[in-house]
Structures are given as C-alpha cells and as structure tokens.
Amino acid sequence: MIFKGKTIVFTLFLLTAVLGALFIYFGPKAIETNPGVLHLGIRYSDEFSVDFTRFPKGGPGAVLEIFDAQEQLIARYENLTMGRNLIPISIEQFKNQRYTLKISAPSYESVTIKANNNERVLRPINSQQKLDNLIFEPNLIGIRLRSLNAL
C-alpha cells in the first residue's frame, strides 16, 4: 500500500501537534508529581553583549548555596551553566523545614530566596519578596542574574 505525500505530511503534523499538546499539558504537573529534583534555569542580563564573550560557553559558572534554618551551609553546587541545571533533593540531606537559597556568579548580583521543603518539593515562602528577575514555582526556579558593572 502506497501513501501519498500529502497524507504522510498531514499525519506527521497531526501526531506532532498531539504530542506537543500533551507535553504542554502534563509538563508543569510532572514537576510537582515527581519530587526530588530542583530545576534551576539561569540566564544573565548581559548575555547578548560583546562583553559577555569573556566567559566560556556556559557563562561565568553560577553557584547555588543552600542554607538550613540555622544558617548552616548544607549544600553547594558550583559551575552551574547558563540554561537548565538539575539539582538533586535527597531525603537524607533535606528535611522538611525552611531553607535559604543563594544564587551567585562572579561579576553578578547575588539573589537570596527563602523556601520550604516538604517531601522533596521546594516551594517559595508566601512572604517571599517578588523580584522581576525571578520565577519560583514548586521545584522550579528561573532567574536572570544582573551584571554588577552594567552601563
């Protein structure tokens, strides 16, 4: 049986649309129902400038430091690249309590975020100050770090 070209193209287009719609619908729910991984997306305010080329391909290498309620450093993740970084949230290391997350990079402003951990899902604290360069949802942080020497 031979199919015509238009039929094949239409079928592939339809399958792609259906799968894309499923990913869009179930994507955010998968983060909440699959605890244990913090999705950290990092961008830089001057990443499209010529000055940014002084850094390697992934950017200057951001650092995520996680402090417990007593301000003791419990985890440090270095050399985080521009784009998505996956941070494990283990049961042994992270108890159900309040944490402070500090995201920093050389030559960029540091950002401090308060979060609650409940069953390996980091959620923003309701009193958390809203920042225009931060998106924080359960187990998902998107941040744009601002350059210290911006013109």
N, CA, C and O atoms as a GROMACS GRO file, in nm:
protein
  604
    1MET      N    1   0.083  -0.116   0.000
    1MET     CA    2   0.000   0.000   0.000
    1MET      C    3   0.089   0.125   0.000
    1MET      O    4   0.178   0.138   0.084
    2ILE      N    5   0.066   0.212  -0.091
    2ILE     CA    6   0.146   0.333  -0.106
    2ILE      C    7   0.063   0.454  -0.062
    2ILE      O    8  -0.051   0.472  -0.105
    3PHE      N    9   0.123   0.536   0.027
    3PHE     CA   10   0.056   0.657   0.073
    3PHE      C   11   0.105   0.775  -0.006
    3PHE      O   12   0.220   0.778  -0.050
    4LYS      N   13   0.019   0.870  -0.025
    4LYS     CA   14   0.057   0.991  -0.097
    4LYS      C   15   0.134   1.083  -0.003
    4LYS      O   16   0.118   1.074   0.119
    5GLY      N   17   0.215   1.171  -0.057
    5GLY     CA   18   0.298   1.262   0.021
    5GLY      C   19   0.219   1.352   0.113
    5GLY      O   20   0.258   1.375   0.227
    6LYS      N   21   0.106   1.403   0.064
    6LYS     CA   22   0.025   1.493   0.147
    6LYS      C   23  -0.032   1.420   0.268
    6LYS      O   24  -0.041   1.478   0.376
    7THR      N   25  -0.069   1.295   0.251
    7THR     CA   26  -0.123   1.217   0.362
    7THR      C   27  -0.017   1.195   0.470
    7THR      O   28  -0.045   1.207   0.589
    8ILE      N   29   0.105   1.163   0.428
    8ILE     CA   30   0.214   1.141   0.523
    8ILE      C   31   0.246   1.270   0.597
    8ILE      O   32   0.261   1.269   0.720
    9VAL      N   33   0.256   1.381   0.526
    9VAL     CA   34   0.286   1.509   0.589
    9VAL      C   35   0.176   1.548   0.687
    9VAL      O   36   0.205   1.592   0.798
   10PHE      N   37   0.052   1.532   0.648
   10PHE     CA   38  -0.060   1.566   0.736
   10PHE      C   39  -0.060   1.477   0.861
   10PHE      O   40  -0.084   1.527   0.971
   11THR      N   41  -0.032   1.348   0.846
   11THR     CA   42  -0.029   1.256   0.960
   11THR      C   43   0.084   1.292   1.056
   11THR      O   44   0.064   1.295   1.178
   12LEU      N   45   0.201   1.320   1.002
   12LEU     CA   46   0.314   1.361   1.088
   12LEU      C   47   0.284   1.493   1.159
   12LEU      O   48   0.316   1.508   1.277
   13PHE      N   49   0.224   1.586   1.090
   13PHE     CA   50   0.188   1.714   1.151
   13PHE      C   51   0.087   1.693   1.265
   13PHE      O   52   0.100   1.752   1.372
   14LEU      N   53  -0.012   1.609   1.240
   14LEU     CA   54  -0.114   1.581   1.341
   14LEU      C   55  -0.054   1.511   1.464
   14LEU      O   56  -0.086   1.548   1.576
   15LEU      N   57   0.032   1.413   1.444
   15LEU     CA   58   0.097   1.345   1.556
   15LEU      C   59   0.185   1.440   1.636
   15LEU      O   60   0.187   1.435   1.759
   16THR      N   61   0.258   1.527   1.567
   16THR     CA   62   0.343   1.625   1.635
   16THR      C   63   0.259   1.721   1.718
   16THR      O   64   0.296   1.756   1.830
   17ALA      N   65   0.146   1.765   1.665
   17ALA     CA   66   0.058   1.856   1.738
   17ALA      C   67   0.000   1.789   1.862
   17ALA      O   68  -0.007   1.851   1.968
   18VAL      N   69  -0.041   1.664   1.850
   18VAL     CA   70  -0.098   1.592   1.964
   18VAL      C   71   0.008   1.571   2.072
   18VAL      O   72  -0.019   1.597   2.189
   19LEU      N   73   0.126   1.526   2.035
   19LEU     CA   74   0.232   1.505   2.133
   19LEU      C   75   0.275   1.637   2.198
   19LEU      O   76   0.300   1.641   2.318
   20GLY      N   77   0.285   1.743   2.120
   20GLY     CA   78   0.320   1.874   2.174
   20GLY      C   79   0.216   1.922   2.274
   20GLY      O   80   0.252   1.977   2.379
   21ALA      N   81   0.089   1.903   2.243
   21ALA     CA   82  -0.017   1.944   2.335
   21ALA      C   83  -0.010   1.864   2.465
   21ALA      O   84  -0.032   1.919   2.572
   22LEU      N   85   0.021   1.736   2.456
   22LEU     CA   86   0.035   1.654   2.576
   22LEU      C   87   0.151   1.700   2.662
   22LEU      O   88   0.138   1.708   2.785
   23PHE      N   89   0.265   1.732   2.600
   23PHE     CA   90   0.380   1.783   2.676
   23PHE      C   91   0.347   1.916   2.743
   23PHE      O   92   0.385   1.938   2.858
   24ILE      N   93   0.278   2.002   2.674
   24ILE     CA   94   0.242   2.132   2.732
   24ILE      C   95   0.145   2.112   2.848
   24ILE      O   96   0.156   2.180   2.949
   25TYR      N   97   0.051   2.021   2.834
   25TYR     CA   98  -0.049   1.999   2.938
   25TYR      C   99   0.011   1.931   3.061
   25TYR      O  100  -0.014   1.973   3.174
   26PHE      N  101   0.091   1.824   3.040
   26PHE     CA  102   0.141   1.747   3.153
   26PHE      C  103   0.276   1.796   3.205
   26PHE      O  104   0.316   1.756   3.314
   27GLY      N  105   0.346   1.881   3.133
   27GLY     CA  106   0.479   1.927   3.174
   27GLY      C  107   0.485   1.988   3.312
   27GLY      O  108   0.561   1.939   3.395
   28PRO      N  109   0.408   2.094   3.342
   28PRO     CA  110   0.414   2.154   3.475
   28PRO      C  111   0.369   2.059   3.586
   28PRO      O  112   0.419   2.068   3.698
   29LYS      N  113   0.277   1.970   3.556
   29LYS     CA  114   0.229   1.876   3.657
   29LYS      C  115   0.336   1.771   3.689
   29LYS      O  116   0.340   1.721   3.801
   30ALA      N  117   0.420   1.739   3.594
   30ALA     CA  118   0.524   1.640   3.616
   30ALA      C  119   0.626   1.688   3.719
   30ALA      O  120   0.681   1.607   3.794
   31ILE      N  121   0.652   1.819   3.723
   31ILE     CA  122   0.748   1.872   3.819
   31ILE      C  123   0.694   1.856   3.960
   31ILE      O  124   0.769   1.820   4.051
   32GLU      N  125   0.565   1.881   3.980
   32GLU     CA  126   0.507   1.870   4.114
   32GLU      C  127   0.488   1.726   4.157
   32GLU      O  128   0.501   1.694   4.275
   33THR      N  129   0.457   1.637   4.063
   33THR     CA  130   0.432   1.498   4.099
   33THR      C  131   0.558   1.414   4.099
   33THR      O  132   0.554   1.298   4.141
   34ASN      N  133   0.671   1.468   4.055
   34ASN     CA  134   0.797   1.396   4.055
   34ASN      C  135   0.896   1.472   4.142
   34ASN      O  136   0.982   1.543   4.091
   35PRO      N  137   0.884   1.460   4.275
   35PRO     CA  138   0.972   1.535   4.362
   35PRO      C  139   1.114   1.481   4.360
   35PRO      O  140   1.139   1.370   4.312
   36GLY      N  141   1.205   1.560   4.413
   36GLY     CA  142   1.342   1.513   4.426
   36GLY      C  143   1.439   1.581   4.333
   36GLY      O  144   1.560   1.558   4.344
   37VAL      N  145   1.392   1.665   4.242
   37VAL     CA  146   1.481   1.736   4.150
   37VAL      C  147   1.438   1.881   4.140
   37VAL      O  148   1.323   1.911   4.108
   38LEU      N  149   1.531   1.971   4.169
   38LEU     CA  150   1.507   2.114   4.153
   38LEU      C  151   1.556   2.156   4.015
   38LEU      O  152   1.672   2.133   3.980
   39HIS      N  153   1.468   2.215   3.938
   39HIS     CA  154   1.504   2.264   3.805
   39HIS      C  155   1.544   2.410   3.820
   39HIS      O  156   1.461   2.494   3.855
   40LEU      N  157   1.671   2.441   3.794
   40LEU     CA  158   1.724   2.576   3.811
   40LEU      C  159   1.768   2.628   3.674
   40LEU      O  160   1.866   2.579   3.617
   41GLY      N  161   1.696   2.727   3.624
   41GLY     CA  162   1.730   2.789   3.496
   41GLY      C  163   1.799   2.921   3.521
   41GLY      O  164   1.746   3.008   3.591
   42ILE      N  165   1.918   2.938   3.465
   42ILE     CA  166   1.998   3.059   3.488
   42ILE      C  167   2.022   3.130   3.355
   42ILE      O  168   2.062   3.070   3.256
   43ARG      N  169   1.995   3.259   3.356
   43ARG     CA  170   2.025   3.347   3.243
   43ARG      C  171   2.099   3.468   3.300
   43ARG      O  172   2.102   3.490   3.421
   44TYR      N  173   2.158   3.547   3.211
   44TYR     CA  174   2.234   3.665   3.252
   44TYR      C  175   2.182   3.788   3.179
   44TYR      O  176   2.145   3.780   3.062
   45SER      N  177   2.180   3.900   3.248
   45SER     CA  178   2.122   4.022   3.191
   45SER      C  179   2.200   4.072   3.070
   45SER      O  180   2.142   4.137   2.983
   46ASP      N  181   2.328   4.044   3.063
   46ASP     CA  182   2.411   4.094   2.953
   46ASP      C  183   2.463   3.983   2.861
   46ASP      O  184   2.567   3.999   2.797
   47GLU      N  185   2.391   3.872   2.855
   47GLU     CA  186   2.441   3.756   2.780
   47GLU      C  187   2.451   3.779   2.630
   47GLU      O  188   2.521   3.705   2.561
   48PHE      N  189   2.383   3.882   2.579
   48PHE     CA  190   2.390   3.909   2.435
   48PHE      C  191   2.490   4.020   2.403
   48PHE      O  192   2.500   4.062   2.288
   49SER      N  193   2.563   4.068   2.502
   49SER     CA  194   2.660   4.174   2.479
   49SER      C  195   2.795   4.116   2.439
   49SER      O  196   2.823   3.998   2.460
   50VAL      N  197   2.876   4.200   2.382
   50VAL     CA  198   3.010   4.158   2.343
   50VAL      C  199   3.094   4.130   2.467
   50VAL      O  200   3.179   4.041   2.466
   51ASP      N  201   3.071   4.204   2.573
   51ASP     CA  202   3.146   4.186   2.697
   51ASP      C  203   3.127   4.047   2.756
   51ASP      O  204   3.215   3.998   2.826
   52PHE      N  205   3.015   3.983   2.731
   52PHE     CA  206   2.985   3.851   2.786
   52PHE      C  207   3.074   3.743   2.724
   52PHE      O  208   3.086   3.635   2.781
   53THR      N  209   3.136   3.771   2.612
   53THR     CA  210   3.221   3.671   2.545
   53THR      C  211   3.348   3.641   2.624
   53THR      O  212   3.422   3.549   2.588
   54ARG      N  213   3.376   3.716   2.730
   54ARG     CA  214   3.494   3.687   2.812
   54ARG      C  215   3.475   3.558   2.892
   54ARG      O  216   3.571   3.500   2.942
   55PHE      N  217   3.350   3.512   2.903
   55PHE     CA  218   3.321   3.390   2.976
   55PHE      C  219   3.317   3.271   2.880
   55PHE      O  220   3.295   3.290   2.760
   56PRO      N  221   3.337   3.149   2.932
   56PRO     CA  222   3.324   3.031   2.844
   56PRO      C  223   3.180   3.011   2.800
   56PRO      O  224   3.091   3.088   2.837
   57LYS      N  225   3.157   2.908   2.721
   57LYS     CA  226   3.027   2.884   2.657
   57LYS      C  227   2.909   2.883   2.754
   57LYS      O  228   2.804   2.938   2.721
   58GLY      N  229   2.921   2.823   2.871
   58GLY     CA  230   2.809   2.812   2.966
   58GLY      C  231   2.792   2.932   3.057
   58GLY      O  232   2.707   2.929   3.146
   59GLY      N  233   2.871   3.036   3.037
   59GLY     CA  234   2.862   3.154   3.124
   59GLY      C  235   2.970   3.150   3.230
   59GLY      O  236   3.058   3.064   3.226
   60PRO      N  237   2.964   3.242   3.326
   60PRO     CA  238   3.070   3.252   3.427
   60PRO      C  239   3.070   3.141   3.531
   60PRO      O  240   3.164   3.133   3.611
   61GLY      N  241   2.971   3.058   3.532
   61GLY     CA  242   2.966   2.949   3.629
   61GLY      C  243   2.902   2.995   3.759
   61GLY      O  244   2.971   3.043   3.849
   62ALA      N  245   2.773   2.981   3.768
   62ALA     CA  246   2.700   3.024   3.887
   62ALA      C  247   2.716   2.922   3.999
   62ALA      O  248   2.755   2.808   3.977
   63VAL      N  249   2.684   2.968   4.120
   63VAL     CA  250   2.694   2.884   4.239
   63VAL      C  251   2.559   2.890   4.312
   63VAL      O  252   2.502   2.997   4.331
   64LEU      N  253   2.508   2.774   4.351
   64LEU     CA  254   2.388   2.764   4.435
   64LEU      C  255   2.431   2.714   4.571
   64LEU      O  256   2.489   2.606   4.583
   65GLU      N  257   2.402   2.795   4.674
   65GLU     CA  258   2.430   2.755   4.811
   65GLU      C  259   2.296   2.742   4.884
   65GLU      O  260   2.210   2.830   4.873
   66ILE      N  261   2.280   2.633   4.958
   66ILE     CA  262   2.157   2.609   5.031
   66ILE      C  263   2.189   2.605   5.180
   66ILE      O  264   2.271   2.526   5.226
   67PHE      N  265   2.122   2.693   5.255
   67PHE     CA  266   2.141   2.704   5.399
   67PHE      C  267   2.015   2.656   5.470
   67PHE      O  268   1.904   2.675   5.420
   68ASP      N  269   2.033   2.592   5.586
   68ASP     CA  270   1.916   2.547   5.662
   68ASP      C  271   1.863   2.660   5.749
   68ASP      O  272   1.910   2.774   5.738
   69ALA      N  273   1.767   2.630   5.836
   69ALA     CA  274   1.703   2.732   5.919
   69ALA      C  275   1.800   2.796   6.017
   69ALA      O  276   1.777   2.909   6.061
   70GLN      N  277   1.909   2.727   6.053
   70GLN     CA  278   2.010   2.783   6.144
   70GLN      C  279   2.123   2.852   6.068
   70GLN      O  280   2.226   2.884   6.127
   71GLU      N  281   2.104   2.875   5.938
   71GLU     CA  282   2.201   2.942   5.851
   71GLU      C  283   2.332   2.862   5.835
   71GLU      O  284   2.438   2.919   5.812
   72GLN      N  285   2.323   2.730   5.847
   72GLN     CA  286   2.436   2.642   5.823
   72GLN      C  287   2.433   2.597   5.676
   72GLN      O  288   2.329   2.556   5.626
   73LEU      N  289   2.547   2.605   5.611
   73LEU     CA  290   2.556   2.560   5.471
   73LEU      C  291   2.541   2.409   5.467
   73LEU      O  292   2.620   2.337   5.528
   74ILE      N  293   2.440   2.361   5.394
   74ILE     CA  294   2.420   2.216   5.385
   74ILE      C  295   2.450   2.161   5.245
   74ILE      O  296   2.474   2.042   5.230
   75ALA      N  297   2.448   2.248   5.143
   75ALA     CA  298   2.478   2.202   5.007
   75ALA      C  299   2.532   2.318   4.925
   75ALA      O  300   2.488   2.433   4.940
   76ARG      N  301   2.626   2.287   4.838
   76ARG     CA  302   2.684   2.388   4.748
   76ARG      C  303   2.703   2.322   4.612
   76ARG      O  304   2.768   2.217   4.600
   77TYR      N  305   2.646   2.385   4.510
   77TYR     CA  306   2.657   2.335   4.374
   77TYR      C  307   2.728   2.442   4.292
   77TYR      O  308   2.680   2.555   4.282
   78GLU      N  309   2.842   2.406   4.233
   78GLU     CA  310   2.925   2.502   4.160
   78GLU      C  311   2.920   2.475   4.011
   78GLU      O  312   2.872   2.371   3.964
   79ASN      N  313   2.972   2.571   3.937
   79ASN     CA  314   2.984   2.562   3.790
   79ASN      C  315   2.851   2.532   3.722
   79ASN      O  316   2.845   2.452   3.629
   80LEU      N  317   2.745   2.597   3.770
   80LEU     CA  318   2.615   2.582   3.705
   80LEU      C  319   2.616   2.663   3.576
   80LEU      O  320   2.657   2.779   3.576
   81THR      N  321   2.572   2.605   3.471
   81THR     CA  322   2.580   2.668   3.340
   81THR      C  323   2.454   2.746   3.306
   81THR      O  324   2.350   2.732   3.371
   82MET      N  325   2.466   2.826   3.203
   82MET     CA  326   2.351   2.901   3.154
   82MET      C  327   2.250   2.800   3.097
   82MET      O  328   2.288   2.707   3.026
   83GLY      N  329   2.125   2.820   3.129
   83GLY     CA  330   2.022   2.727   3.086
   83GLY      C  331   1.974   2.645   3.204
   83GLY      O  332   1.978   2.692   3.317
   84ARG      N  333   1.929   2.524   3.180
   84ARG     CA  334   1.868   2.442   3.284
   84ARG      C  335   1.973   2.357   3.355
   84ARG      O  336   2.057   2.293   3.292
   85ASN      N  337   1.966   2.358   3.488
   85ASN     CA  338   2.050   2.275   3.573
   85ASN      C  339   1.958   2.193   3.662
   85ASN      O  340   1.859   2.245   3.714
   86LEU      N  341   1.989   2.066   3.680
   86LEU     CA  342   1.908   1.978   3.764
   86LEU      C  343   1.982   1.953   3.894
   86LEU      O  344   2.095   1.904   3.894
   87ILE      N  345   1.917   1.988   4.006
   87ILE     CA  346   1.977   1.976   4.138
   87ILE      C  347   1.901   1.868   4.215
   87ILE      O  348   1.780   1.879   4.232
   88PRO      N  349   1.970   1.763   4.263
   88PRO     CA  350   1.900   1.657   4.338
   88PRO      C  351   1.860   1.705   4.477
   88PRO      O  352   1.934   1.778   4.542
   89ILE      N  353   1.742   1.664   4.522
   89ILE     CA  354   1.693   1.694   4.656
   89ILE      C  355   1.676   1.560   4.726
   89ILE      O  356   1.575   1.492   4.709
   90SER      N  357   1.776   1.521   4.807
   90SER     CA  358   1.772   1.390   4.873
   90SER      C  359   1.700   1.400   5.007
   90SER      O  360   1.702   1.505   5.072
   91ILE      N  361   1.637   1.292   5.047
   91ILE     CA  362   1.564   1.287   5.174
   91ILE      C  363   1.661   1.299   5.291
   91ILE      O  364   1.629   1.364   5.391
   92GLU      N  365   1.778   1.239   5.281
   92GLU     CA  366   1.876   1.242   5.389
   92GLU      C  367   1.930   1.382   5.413
   92GLU      O  368   1.952   1.421   5.528
   93GLN      N  369   1.951   1.458   5.307
   93GLN     CA  370   2.014   1.589   5.317
   93GLN      C  371   1.913   1.701   5.347
   93GLN      O  372   1.945   1.794   5.422
   94PHE      N  373   1.794   1.692   5.290
   94PHE     CA  374   1.695   1.798   5.306
   94PHE      C  375   1.576   1.748   5.386
   94PHE      O  376   1.499   1.664   5.340
   95LYS      N  377   1.563   1.800   5.507
   95LYS     CA  378   1.449   1.766   5.592
   95LYS      C  379   1.334   1.862   5.561
   95LYS      O  380   1.353   1.960   5.489
   96ASN      N  381   1.218   1.834   5.615
   96ASN     CA  382   1.101   1.921   5.595
   96ASN      C  383   1.116   2.045   5.684
   96ASN      O  384   1.073   2.045   5.799
   97GLN      N  385   1.176   2.148   5.629
   97GLN     CA  386   1.194   2.273   5.703
   97GLN      C  387   1.216   2.388   5.605
   97GLN      O  388   1.204   2.371   5.484
   98ARG      N  389   1.249   2.504   5.659
   98ARG     CA  390   1.272   2.624   5.580
   98ARG      C  391   1.419   2.631   5.539
   98ARG      O  392   1.508   2.600   5.617
   99TYR      N  393   1.443   2.673   5.415
   99TYR     CA  394   1.578   2.686   5.362
   99TYR      C  395   1.597   2.823   5.298
   99TYR      O  396   1.501   2.889   5.259
  100THR      N  397   1.722   2.864   5.290
  100THR     CA  398   1.761   2.984   5.219
  100THR      C  399   1.850   2.942   5.103
  100THR      O  400   1.950   2.873   5.122
  101LEU      N  401   1.813   2.983   4.982
  101LEU     CA  402   1.890   2.951   4.863
  101LEU      C  403   1.958   3.079   4.815
  101LEU      O  404   1.893   3.182   4.799
  102LYS      N  405   2.088   3.072   4.793
  102LYS     CA  406   2.163   3.187   4.744
  102LYS      C  407   2.224   3.149   4.610
  102LYS      O  408   2.300   3.053   4.599
  103ILE      N  409   2.190   3.228   4.508
  103ILE     CA  410   2.241   3.205   4.373
  103ILE      C  411   2.333   3.320   4.340
  103ILE      O  412   2.293   3.437   4.348
  104SER      N  413   2.456   3.290   4.301
  104SER     CA  414   2.553   3.395   4.272
  104SER      C  415   2.644   3.352   4.157
  104SER      O  416   2.653   3.234   4.123
  105ALA      N  417   2.710   3.452   4.100
  105ALA     CA  418   2.807   3.429   3.994
  105ALA      C  419   2.907   3.543   3.998
  105ALA      O  420   2.872   3.654   4.038
  106PRO      N  421   3.032   3.519   3.958
  106PRO     CA  422   3.130   3.628   3.957
  106PRO      C  423   3.085   3.743   3.868
  106PRO      O  424   3.040   3.719   3.756
  107SER      N  425   3.096   3.865   3.916
  107SER     CA  426   3.059   3.988   3.843
  107SER      C  427   2.908   4.008   3.830
  107SER      O  428   2.864   4.089   3.749
  108TYR      N  429   2.828   3.934   3.908
  108TYR     CA  430   2.682   3.946   3.903
  108TYR      C  431   2.626   3.958   4.044
  108TYR      O  432   2.686   3.910   4.140
  109GLU      N  433   2.510   4.024   4.055
  109GLU     CA  434   2.443   4.037   4.184
  109GLU      C  435   2.398   3.900   4.233
  109GLU      O  436   2.352   3.817   4.156
  110SER      N  437   2.411   3.879   4.363
  110SER     CA  438   2.361   3.756   4.425
  110SER      C  439   2.212   3.772   4.454
  110SER      O  440   2.164   3.882   4.480
  111VAL      N  441   2.140   3.661   4.449
  111VAL     CA  442   1.998   3.660   4.479
  111VAL      C  443   1.974   3.557   4.589
  111VAL      O  444   2.019   3.443   4.580
  112THR      N  445   1.901   3.600   4.693
  112THR     CA  446   1.869   3.512   4.805
  112THR      C  447   1.718   3.485   4.804
  112THR      O  448   1.637   3.577   4.792
  113ILE      N  449   1.683   3.358   4.818
  113ILE     CA  450   1.544   3.316   4.812
  113ILE      C  451   1.514   3.230   4.935
  113ILE      O  452   1.597   3.148   4.975
  114LYS      N  453   1.398   3.249   4.994
  114LYS     CA  454   1.353   3.166   5.106
  114LYS      C  455   1.256   3.061   5.051
  114LYS      O  456   1.170   3.091   4.968
  115ALA      N  457   1.271   2.938   5.101
  115ALA     CA  458   1.186   2.829   5.051
  115ALA      C  459   1.156   2.731   5.163
  115ALA      O  460   1.230   2.719   5.260
  116ASN      N  461   1.045   2.660   5.148
  116ASN     CA  462   1.007   2.550   5.236
  116ASN      C  463   1.025   2.420   5.160
  116ASN      O  464   0.994   2.411   5.042
  117ASN      N  465   1.075   2.319   5.229
  117ASN     CA  466   1.086   2.187   5.170
  117ASN      C  467   0.983   2.096   5.235
  117ASN      O  468   0.980   2.083   5.358
  118ASN      N  469   0.900   2.035   5.154
  118ASN     CA  470   0.800   1.943   5.204
  118ASN      C  471   0.800   1.822   5.112
  118ASN      O  472   0.755   1.830   4.998
  119GLU      N  473   0.850   1.709   5.163
  119GLU     CA  474   0.856   1.585   5.086
  119GLU      C  475   0.930   1.604   4.954
  119GLU      O  476   0.880   1.566   4.848
  120ARG      N  477   1.047   1.663   4.962
  120ARG     CA  478   1.140   1.685   4.849
  120ARG      C  479   1.085   1.778   4.742
  120ARG      O  480   1.124   1.769   4.626
  121VAL      N  481   0.996   1.867   4.780
  121VAL     CA  482   0.946   1.970   4.690
  121VAL      C  483   0.975   2.106   4.753
  121VAL      O  484   0.920   2.138   4.858
  122LEU      N  485   1.062   2.184   4.690
  122LEU     CA  486   1.092   2.319   4.738
  122LEU      C  487   0.987   2.416   4.686
  122LEU      O  488   0.964   2.426   4.565
  123ARG      N  489   0.923   2.487   4.779
  123ARG     CA  490   0.820   2.584   4.744
  123ARG      C  491   0.858   2.720   4.799
  123ARG      O  492   0.920   2.729   4.905
  124PRO      N  493   0.823   2.827   4.727
  124PRO     CA  494   0.854   2.960   4.781
  124PRO      C  495   0.770   2.990   4.904
  124PRO      O  496   0.657   2.944   4.916
  125ILE      N  497   0.828   3.067   4.994
  125ILE     CA  498   0.755   3.112   5.112
  125ILE      C  499   0.660   3.223   5.069
  125ILE      O  500   0.696   3.306   4.986
  126ASN      N  501   0.540   3.224   5.124
  126ASN     CA  502   0.439   3.322   5.084
  126ASN      C  503   0.485   3.466   5.102
  126ASN      O  504   0.449   3.553   5.023
  127SER      N  505   0.565   3.491   5.204
  127SER     CA  506   0.612   3.627   5.229
  127SER      C  507   0.734   3.664   5.144
  127SER      O  508   0.789   3.773   5.160
  128GLN      N  509   0.775   3.574   5.055
  128GLN     CA  510   0.892   3.598   4.970
  128GLN      C  511   0.870   3.724   4.886
  128GLN      O  512   0.767   3.741   4.822
  129GLN      N  513   0.970   3.811   4.887
  129GLN     CA  514   0.964   3.934   4.808
  129GLN      C  515   0.962   3.898   4.660
  129GLN      O  516   1.041   3.816   4.614
  130LYS      N  517   0.871   3.960   4.585
  130LYS     CA  518   0.861   3.935   4.441
  130LYS      C  519   0.970   4.012   4.368
  130LYS      O  520   0.983   4.133   4.386
  131LEU      N  521   1.048   3.944   4.287
  131LEU     CA  522   1.153   4.006   4.209
  131LEU      C  523   1.118   3.995   4.061
  131LEU      O  524   1.062   3.895   4.018
  132ASP      N  525   1.151   4.096   3.984
  132ASP     CA  526   1.118   4.094   3.841
  132ASP      C  527   1.212   4.002   3.761
  132ASP      O  528   1.182   3.970   3.646
  133ASN      N  529   1.324   3.960   3.821
  133ASN     CA  530   1.416   3.872   3.751
  133ASN      C  531   1.411   3.728   3.804
  133ASN      O  532   1.504   3.651   3.784
  134LEU      N  533   1.299   3.692   3.872
  134LEU     CA  534   1.289   3.562   3.934
  134LEU      C  535   1.151   3.501   3.911
  134LEU      O  536   1.048   3.567   3.926
  135ILE      N  537   1.151   3.373   3.875
  135ILE     CA  538   1.029   3.292   3.870
  135ILE      C  539   1.055   3.175   3.964
  135ILE      O  540   1.153   3.102   3.949
  136PHE      N  541   0.967   3.157   4.061
  136PHE     CA  542   0.984   3.050   4.159
  136PHE      C  543   0.851   2.979   4.177
  136PHE      O  544   0.755   3.036   4.230
  137GLU      N  545   0.846   2.855   4.133
  137GLU     CA  546   0.731   2.768   4.149
  137GLU      C  547   0.782   2.640   4.212
  137GLU      O  548   0.903   2.623   4.224
  138PRO      N  549   0.695   2.548   4.254
  138PRO     CA  550   0.744   2.426   4.319
  138PRO      C  551   0.848   2.353   4.234
  138PRO      O  552   0.822   2.313   4.120
  139ASN      N  553   0.968   2.336   4.292
  139ASN     CA  554   1.083   2.269   4.230
  139ASN      C  555   1.126   2.331   4.097
  139ASN      O  556   1.185   2.263   4.013
  140LEU      N  557   1.097   2.458   4.077
  140LEU     CA  558   1.134   2.526   3.953
  140LEU      C  559   1.175   2.670   3.984
  140LEU      O  560   1.095   2.748   4.037
  141ILE      N  561   1.299   2.704   3.951
  141ILE     CA  562   1.348   2.841   3.969
  141ILE      C  563   1.404   2.888   3.835
  141ILE      O  564   1.488   2.821   3.775
  142GLY      N  565   1.357   3.002   3.792
  142GLY     CA  566   1.414   3.067   3.675
  142GLY      C  567   1.465   3.204   3.718
  142GLY      O  568   1.391   3.281   3.779
  143ILE      N  569   1.590   3.233   3.688
  143ILE     CA  570   1.649   3.358   3.736
  143ILE      C  571   1.735   3.421   3.628
  143ILE      O  572   1.802   3.352   3.551
  144ARG      N  573   1.732   3.554   3.623
  144ARG     CA  574   1.821   3.631   3.536
  144ARG      C  575   1.910   3.713   3.627
  144ARG      O  576   1.865   3.807   3.692
  145LEU      N  577   2.038   3.676   3.631
  145LEU     CA  578   2.134   3.746   3.716
  145LEU      C  579   2.175   3.878   3.650
  145LEU      O  580   2.205   3.882   3.531
  146ARG      N  581   2.177   3.985   3.730
  146ARG     CA  582   2.212   4.118   3.679
  146ARG      C  583   2.360   4.146   3.696
  146ARG      O  584   2.418   4.113   3.799
  147SER      N  585   2.419   4.205   3.595
  147SER     CA  586   2.561   4.236   3.598
  147SER      C  587   2.588   4.350   3.696
  147SER      O  588   2.510   4.444   3.706
  148LEU      N  589   2.699   4.340   3.769
  148LEU     CA  590   2.738   4.444   3.864
  148LEU      C  591   2.792   4.568   3.791
  148LEU      O  592   2.778   4.680   3.840
  149ASN      N  593   2.853   4.548   3.675
  149ASN     CA  594   2.909   4.661   3.601
  149ASN      C  595   2.828   4.691   3.476
  149ASN      O  596   2.883   4.705   3.367
  150ALA      N  597   2.694   4.700   3.493
  150ALA     CA  598   2.607   4.736   3.382
  150ALA      C  599   2.622   4.885   3.352
  150ALA      O  600   2.641   4.966   3.442
  151LEU      N  601   2.613   4.917   3.226
  151LEU     CA  602   2.630   5.057   3.186
  151LEU      C  603   2.508   5.139   3.215
  151LEU      O  604   2.507   5.259   3.188
   0.00000   0.00000   0.00000
